């Protein structure tokens, strides 16, 4: 597994990380035993980055990670958590007092004195553009509550605003074959500024797993049911904002362009990680098989990898996006 610099922190993180929203059981039940097995399988296959948030299962994801890492001293894992969604996403709620309360809660959940990396969790644009936001975050670093901070964003414009801040370590943004706009400006700007990029929702909420058909349904408590049109939060978080049936057809075309033995999710993760400026891709996993498969995608990045031509796949990605998705997706995020 490739290890890459985490901005200017001096840390390195794996090219394929692990997103842990699903371990909070917010979109389908996951037992703590299964969650721990996913974490272990990821680590055993070279993953050194866990991404979580204080609202994933109301802290359940953080707490499970904390217990898992406590049993593995010297683990070498970087835990990136997020804060800012425990209250309404309104600028007046992003105060130093709330930042302190939220980070203190995450420190307790994770069982650490200093959080490795805290990201603002898709805050309003006004918060990202406010000098006071970064003054408060700098104070948390100075006080030892957090070692570094970043911003998770919805739009490319928000990403560029965060990248321009001198002490931002990383920006987390949706980036996958169904969401190509970050290629235009965000990835070049981040690379030039020494800011890490975490690519989230890399499999478009499972659309890029290649397993769904137009008839696939999801549980009522799954965001792929209740947020398909942005009813609960930003529509772009579900299926990357792509119309479900259009996404199923596009995924089938991408899968059909791959050689035997290379799966669509593996090719997708490797393609994202191969893009200049991407530090880590953070797919989720609900079971050991998925965790191992995600981590194994890192092998496709090796120069010796056989059977996967990333340049050829890149051409198909752009063809499908430009023909079927660009007009609906590119202007929105």
Residue pairs with C-beta under 8 A, 6 or more apart in sequence:
1 14
1 15
1 16
1 45
1 46
1 47
1 48
1 295
1 298
2 14
2 15
2 273
2 298
2 301
3 12
3 13
3 14
3 15
3 48
4 12
4 13
4 14
4 15
4 196
4 279
4 280
5 11
5 12
5 196
5 279
6 12
6 13
6 78
6 117
6 148
6 169
6 170
6 196
6 279
7 148
7 150
7 168
7 169
7 170
7 194
7 195
7 196
7 279
8 169
8 194
9 117
9 147
9 148
9 169
11 78
11 116
12 48
13 48
13 49
13 78
13 196
13 279
13 280
14 46
14 47
14 48
14 49
14 280
14 298
15 273
15 279
15 280
15 281
15 298
15 301
16 46
16 47
16 269
16 273
16 280
16 281
16 283
16 294
16 295
16 297
16 298
17 47
17 48
17 49
17 50
17 51
17 198
17 280
17 281
17 282
18 38
18 39
18 42
18 47
18 49
18 50
18 51
18 282
18 283
18 284
18 285
18 291
18 294
19 51
19 200
19 282
19 283
19 284
20 35
20 39
20 50
20 51
20 52
20 56
20 61
20 64
20 65
20 284
21 27
21 52
21 53
21 56
21 61
21 284
22 28
22 30
22 284
22 285
22 286
23 30
23 35
23 38
23 39
23 52
23 56
23 57
23 60
23 61
23 64
23 65
24 55
24 56
24 57
24 58
24 60
24 61
25 57
25 60
26 56
26 57
26 223
27 219
27 221
27 222
27 223
27 224
28 219
28 221
28 222
28 286
30 38
30 286
32 64
34 286
34 287
35 61
35 64
36 64
36 67
36 68
37 287
37 288
38 285
38 286
38 287
38 288
38 290
38 291
39 50
39 64
39 65
39 68
40 68
41 285
41 288
41 291
41 292
41 295
42 50
42 285
42 291
42 294
42 295
43 72
43 75
43 77
45 291
45 292
45 295
45 296
46 295
46 298
47 77
47 291
47 295
48 76
48 77
48 78
49 77
49 78
49 80
49 198
49 280
49 282
50 65
50 77
50 78
50 79
50 80
51 80
51 81
51 82
51 172
51 198
51 200
51 282
52 61
52 62
52 65
52 79
52 80
52 81
52 82
53 61
53 62
53 81
53 82
53 83
53 85
53 121
54 62
54 81
54 82
54 83
54 85
54 86
54 102
54 105
54 106
54 109
54 121
55 82
55 85
55 86
55 121
56 62
59 105
59 106
59 109
62 81
62 106
62 109
62 110
63 109
63 110
65 79
65 110
66 109
66 110
66 111
66 112
67 111
69 75
69 77
69 79
69 110
69 111
70 111
78 116
78 117
79 110
79 112
79 115
79 116
79 117
80 116
80 117
80 118
80 119
80 150
80 170
80 172
80 198
81 106
81 110
81 115
81 117
81 118
81 119
82 118
82 119
82 120
82 121
82 152
83 99
83 102
83 103
83 106
83 118
83 119
83 120
83 121
84 93
84 94
84 102
84 120
84 121
84 122
84 123
84 127
85 121
85 122
86 98
86 102
87 93
87 98
89 122
89 123
89 124
90 124
91 124
91 126
91 127
91 130
94 120
94 123
94 127
94 130
94 133
94 136
95 136
96 136
96 139
99 136
99 137
99 140
100 140
100 145
103 115
103 118
103 140
103 145
103 146
104 145
106 115
106 118
107 113
107 114
107 115
107 145
113 144
114 144
114 145
114 146
114 147
115 145
115 146
115 147
116 146
116 147
116 148
117 146
117 147
117 148
117 149
117 150
117 169
117 170
118 137
118 140
118 146
118 148
118 149
118 150
119 149
119 150
119 151
119 152
119 170
119 172
120 127
120 128
120 133
120 149
120 150
120 151
120 152
121 152
122 152
122 153
122 154
122 234
123 133
123 151
125 155
125 157
125 158
125 161
127 133
128 151
128 153
128 158
128 161
128 162
129 161
134 165
134 167
134 168
137 146
137 149
137 167
138 167
140 146
140 149
141 147
141 148
141 149
141 167
148 169
148 170
149 167
149 168
149 169
150 162
150 168
150 169
150 170
150 171
150 172
150 195
150 196
150 198
151 158
151 159
151 162
151 168
151 170
151 171
151 172
152 171
152 172
152 173
152 198
152 200
153 159
153 162
153 171
153 172
153 173
154 174
154 234
154 236
154 237
154 333
155 333
156 173
156 181
156 182
156 184
156 185
156 186
156 333
159 171
159 173
159 182
159 186
159 189
159 190
160 185
160 186
160 189
162 168
162 171
162 195
163 171
163 186
163 189
163 190
163 193
163 195
164 193
168 195
169 195
169 196
170 195
170 196
170 197
170 198
170 279
171 186
171 190
171 195
171 196
171 197
171 198
172 197
172 198
172 199
172 200
172 282
173 182
173 186
173 197
173 198
173 199
173 200
174 199
174 200
174 201
174 236
174 237
174 240
174 333
175 182
175 197
175 199
175 200
175 202
175 272
175 275
175 278
176 199
176 201
176 202
176 203
176 204
176 208
176 240
176 268
176 272
177 204
177 208
177 250
177 254
177 268
177 271
177 317
177 320
177 321
178 204
178 207
178 208
178 239
178 240
178 242
178 247
178 250
178 321
178 325
178 329
179 201
179 204
179 236
179 240
179 241
179 329
179 333
180 317
180 318
180 321
180 326
180 330
181 329
181 330
181 333
182 197
183 275
186 197
186 277
187 197
187 275
187 276
187 277
187 278
188 276
188 277
189 195
190 196
190 197
190 277
191 276
191 277
196 279
196 280
197 277
197 278
197 279
197 280
198 279
198 280
198 281
198 282
199 272
199 273
199 278
199 280
199 281
199 282
200 282
201 237
201 240
202 208
202 268
202 269
202 272
202 281
202 282
202 283
203 209
203 265
203 268
203 269
203 283
204 239
204 240
204 242
204 247
204 251
205 223
205 224
205 237
205 238
205 239
205 240
206 212
206 224
207 239
207 240
207 242
207 244
207 247
207 248
207 251
208 251
208 254
208 264
208 265
208 268
209 251
209 264
209 265
210 251
210 252
210 254
210 255
210 263
210 264
210 265
212 244
212 248
212 251
213 248
214 244
214 245
214 248
216 248
217 225
218 224
218 225
219 225
220 226
223 232
223 233
223 237
223 238
224 238
224 239
226 232
227 233
227 235
227 237
227 238
228 235
228 238
228 239
228 244
229 235
230 238
235 241
236 332
236 333
239 247
240 247
240 329
241 328
241 329
241 332
241 333
242 250
242 325
242 328
242 329
243 328
246 324
246 325
246 328
249 324
250 320
250 324
250 325
251 264
253 316
253 320
254 264
254 267
254 268
254 313
254 316
254 317
254 320
255 263
255 264
257 312
257 313
257 316
258 264
258 267
258 308
258 313
259 307
259 308
259 309
260 307
261 307
262 300
262 307
262 308
263 293
265 283
265 293
265 294
265 297
266 293
266 296
266 297
266 300
267 297
267 300
267 308
267 313
268 297
269 281
269 283
269 294
269 297
269 298
269 300
270 297
270 298
270 300
270 301
270 308
270 310
271 310
271 313
271 314
271 317
272 278
272 281
273 280
273 281
273 297
273 298
273 301
274 301
274 310
283 294
284 290
285 291
285 294
299 305
300 308
300 310
321 329
